[in-house]
Amino acid sequence: MRLRQHLLWALPLLTLAACSEAPKETGKAPVKAPEALTGRQAFQRIYPQARVWATDAQLLQLTSVNLTQVKSENGKAGVWQAILVSPSRAKARTYTYSSVDEEPSLHEGVFPGMEEDYSPHGASTPFAIAALKVDSDQALETASKKSQEYIKKNPAKPVVFLLEQTRKFPDPAWRVIWGESVGTSDYSVFVDASSGAYLQTMH
């Protein structure tokens, strides 16, 4: 009888203790929004994979791709494509960094393409990674200073970036392009990717 009375007396305390416990969190962490990167930031994610493919991998071309769901601004883009070359194997391979998944061709993160034959007869030549000292945001800043009049007349034009080494300049150069692509653009500015110096404007 005493034991039963003791249990009945303790029951309210147990109930009170249970009610006073902090509720457990059941919600999931918020999903991080897709992040646009500068060209150099994207390439730093691509390069380790390229080195696994070929230890002598050199950069041939780096190009930005604008997406509707990831805003491109301040020299950043949601997708970057890099073509790398292995001189010892005479092979080339395209790597894509994407901040989002988009069927059928884009996969979030770094995605390698098929290996292809390469012969050094094109307009651009592969160059050592150490030559890439100036990032796309810095190239845009330099190009914009030389393009104020054009920007005022065309404030809504998209900007894309192309990095390559050609016979035109002694160092690799960023080509800051106002328009959807090189072929459709009527205005672009070249900036030295090693020194950051302004090189040339093309109309």
C-alpha positions as CSV (number, residue, x, y, z in Angstrom):
1,M,0.0,0.0,0.0
2,R,2.8,2.4,0.9
3,L,4.6,1.5,-2.3
4,R,1.5,2.3,-4.3
5,Q,1.1,5.7,-2.6
6,H,4.7,6.5,-3.2
7,L,4.4,5.7,-6.9
8,L,1.2,7.8,-7.2
9,W,3.0,10.7,-5.4
10,A,6.0,10.4,-7.8
11,L,3.9,10.3,-11.0
12,P,3.2,14.0,-11.2
13,L,6.9,14.8,-10.8
14,L,7.8,12.5,-13.6
15,T,5.2,14.0,-15.8
16,L,6.4,17.5,-15.0
17,A,10.0,16.5,-15.7
18,A,9.0,15.1,-19.1
19,C,7.1,18.2,-20.0
20,S,10.1,20.4,-19.1
21,E,12.5,18.7,-21.5
22,A,13.5,20.8,-24.4
23,P,11.8,19.8,-27.7
24,K,14.1,18.0,-30.1
25,E,14.9,19.7,-33.3
26,T,13.6,17.8,-36.3
27,G,14.0,20.4,-39.0
28,K,16.7,20.0,-41.7
29,A,19.5,22.5,-42.3
30,P,18.7,25.1,-44.9
31,V,19.8,24.2,-48.4
32,K,22.7,26.3,-49.6
33,A,22.1,28.4,-52.6
34,P,24.2,27.7,-55.8
35,E,27.4,29.7,-55.7
36,A,28.9,31.5,-58.7
37,L,32.7,31.4,-58.7
38,T,35.5,33.3,-60.4
39,G,37.5,31.6,-63.1
40,R,40.5,30.9,-60.9
41,Q,38.3,29.6,-58.0
42,A,36.6,27.2,-60.4
43,F,39.9,26.1,-61.9
44,Q,41.4,25.4,-58.5
45,R,38.6,22.8,-58.1
46,I,39.2,21.4,-61.5
47,Y,43.0,21.1,-61.5
48,P,43.4,18.4,-58.9
49,Q,41.2,16.1,-61.0
50,A,43.1,17.0,-64.1
51,R,46.4,16.1,-62.4
52,V,45.1,12.7,-61.6
53,W,44.4,12.3,-65.3
54,A,47.8,13.6,-66.4
55,T,50.5,14.9,-64.1
56,D,51.8,17.2,-66.8
57,A,48.3,18.7,-67.5
58,Q,48.4,22.3,-68.8
59,L,45.6,24.7,-69.4
60,L,44.6,25.4,-73.0
61,Q,41.4,27.3,-72.5
62,L,39.0,28.4,-69.7
63,T,35.5,29.7,-70.5
64,S,32.6,30.9,-68.4
65,V,29.0,29.9,-69.1
66,N,26.1,32.0,-67.8
67,L,23.1,30.3,-66.3
68,T,19.6,31.7,-65.7
69,Q,19.3,30.1,-62.2
70,V,22.7,31.4,-61.0
71,K,23.4,35.1,-61.3
72,S,26.7,35.9,-63.1
73,E,28.2,39.1,-61.7
74,N,31.5,40.7,-60.6
75,G,33.5,38.3,-62.7
76,K,31.8,35.2,-61.4
77,A,29.7,32.5,-63.2
78,G,27.8,29.4,-62.3
79,V,29.6,27.2,-64.9
80,W,33.2,27.2,-66.1
81,Q,34.7,24.8,-68.7
82,A,38.4,24.1,-68.9
83,I,40.3,22.3,-71.6
84,L,43.5,20.8,-70.4
85,V,46.3,19.2,-72.4
86,S,48.8,16.5,-71.7
87,P,51.8,17.3,-73.9
88,S,53.5,14.0,-73.1
89,R,50.4,12.0,-74.2
90,A,49.2,14.3,-76.9
91,K,45.8,14.2,-75.4
92,A,43.2,16.8,-74.3
93,R,40.3,16.6,-71.9
94,T,37.5,19.1,-71.1
95,Y,36.5,19.5,-67.4
96,T,33.3,21.3,-66.4
97,Y,32.7,22.9,-63.0
98,S,29.0,23.6,-62.3
99,S,27.3,25.0,-59.3
100,V,24.0,23.2,-60.1
101,D,22.6,20.0,-61.6
102,E,20.8,20.6,-64.9
103,E,19.9,17.8,-67.2
104,P,21.1,16.5,-69.5
105,S,24.7,17.9,-69.5
106,L,25.4,19.7,-66.2
107,H,26.4,17.9,-63.0
108,E,27.1,19.8,-59.7
109,G,30.8,19.9,-59.0
110,V,33.6,18.9,-61.3
111,F,32.7,16.6,-64.2
112,P,35.4,15.3,-66.7
113,G,34.6,14.8,-70.4
114,M,36.1,12.2,-72.8
115,E,39.8,12.1,-73.6
116,E,40.6,13.3,-77.1
117,D,43.6,13.5,-79.3
118,Y,45.5,16.7,-79.3
119,S,48.0,18.2,-81.8
120,P,49.5,21.7,-81.2
121,H,48.3,23.4,-84.4
122,G,45.4,25.5,-83.2
123,A,45.2,29.3,-82.5
124,S,45.8,28.8,-78.8
125,T,48.6,26.9,-77.0
126,P,48.7,25.3,-73.6
127,F,50.4,27.2,-70.8
128,A,51.8,26.5,-67.3
129,I,49.3,27.0,-64.5
130,A,51.7,29.4,-62.7
131,A,51.0,32.0,-65.4
132,L,47.4,32.4,-64.2
133,K,48.0,35.1,-61.6
134,V,45.0,37.5,-62.4
135,D,41.5,36.3,-61.7
136,S,38.4,37.0,-63.8
137,D,37.0,39.5,-61.4
138,Q,40.2,41.5,-61.6
139,A,40.1,41.3,-65.4
140,L,36.6,42.6,-65.4
141,E,37.5,45.5,-63.2
142,T,40.3,46.5,-65.6
143,A,38.2,46.0,-68.7
144,S,35.3,48.0,-67.3
145,K,37.5,51.0,-66.6
146,K,38.3,51.0,-70.3
147,S,34.7,50.5,-71.3
148,Q,32.6,53.0,-69.4
149,E,31.0,54.5,-72.5
150,Y,30.1,51.1,-74.0
151,I,28.7,49.9,-70.7
152,K,26.5,53.0,-70.3
153,K,25.0,52.3,-73.8
154,N,24.6,48.6,-73.1
155,P,23.9,48.2,-69.4
156,A,22.0,44.9,-69.7
157,K,24.5,43.0,-71.9
158,P,25.8,39.8,-70.3
159,V,29.5,39.3,-69.9
160,V,31.5,36.1,-70.6
161,F,35.1,35.3,-70.1
162,L,37.7,33.5,-72.2
163,L,41.2,32.7,-71.0
164,E,43.8,31.4,-73.4
165,Q,47.4,31.9,-74.7
166,T,47.6,33.0,-78.4
167,R,50.3,34.4,-80.6
168,K,48.6,37.8,-80.2
169,F,50.2,38.4,-76.8
170,P,53.3,37.1,-74.9
171,D,51.3,36.0,-71.9
172,P,47.9,34.2,-71.4
173,A,45.1,36.8,-71.6
174,W,41.6,37.1,-70.4
175,R,39.1,38.2,-73.0
176,V,36.2,40.0,-71.3
177,I,33.4,39.7,-73.8
178,W,30.2,41.8,-73.7
179,G,27.5,39.5,-75.3
180,E,26.4,35.9,-75.4
181,S,29.5,34.5,-77.1
182,V,32.7,35.5,-78.9
183,G,30.9,35.0,-82.3
184,T,27.9,37.3,-81.4
185,S,29.8,40.0,-79.5
186,D,30.6,43.4,-80.9
187,Y,32.9,44.4,-78.1
188,S,35.6,42.8,-75.9
189,V,38.7,43.7,-74.0
190,F,41.9,41.7,-73.5
191,V,43.6,41.8,-70.1
192,D,47.0,40.1,-69.3
193,A,46.4,37.1,-67.0
194,S,49.8,37.3,-65.5
195,S,50.3,41.1,-64.9
196,G,46.7,42.4,-65.0
197,A,47.6,45.0,-67.5
198,Y,45.1,46.2,-70.1
199,L,46.1,44.9,-73.6
200,Q,43.6,45.7,-76.3
201,T,39.9,46.6,-77.1
202,M,38.2,44.9,-80.0
203,H,35.0,46.4,-81.6
